[in-house]
């Protein structure tokens, strides 16, 4: 997923993978425009959360 400033990601009971199904260490990564990692989140299974790119957090 690619998001820009002002974007919000909302996950409602979404399966994000576990174990062999999980192909990346971070299910959601928030990065600088140059690609540097700001924050990474691993939800390990079914999760509900909201990510704000302007606040640079997922909760």
N, C-alpha and C positions, 0 to 999 in steps of 0.2 A: 504494500500500500504506500502510496506517495501522497503526502499532504503538505499544504502550504500554510503560511501565517493566516490565522483566523479560522483554521479548520478544527473540527471536533470529531473524534471517533467515539461512537457509543456501541458497546458490546452488551447484548442482553442474552444471557445464558448461551453463549457461543462456545463451541468446543475448539480449543486452541492447540490440542495435541498433547500427548505425553509420551515419554520414553522414545521408542523407535519412530513414532508418528511425528515427533517434534523435530523438525529439520533445522532449527536455528536456536541458538542459546537465548535469544531475545524474541519473544512473540511480537512485541511492539518496540521499536527503537525510535527515539526522538533525536534528530541529528541537526547539527549546524549546516548551513548552506554549503560548506566545504567538505561535509561528510563526517566531521568529528562527532563522536557520540556524546550527547548531553545526558540521556537517561535511557536505560533498557529495562523492559519488564517481561517476566516469564510467568504466565498464568497457569501453566501445568494442568490442563484439563478444561472443564467448563467454567466460564467466568463471566461476570457482569461488571462493567467498569466504564468510565468515561475518561478519555484522554483529551487534553487541551493543548494544542501546539503553542498558543500564546503564553500559557502558564508553564508549559514544558513539564507537565506531570500527568500521570494516570492515577485515578483513585476509584 
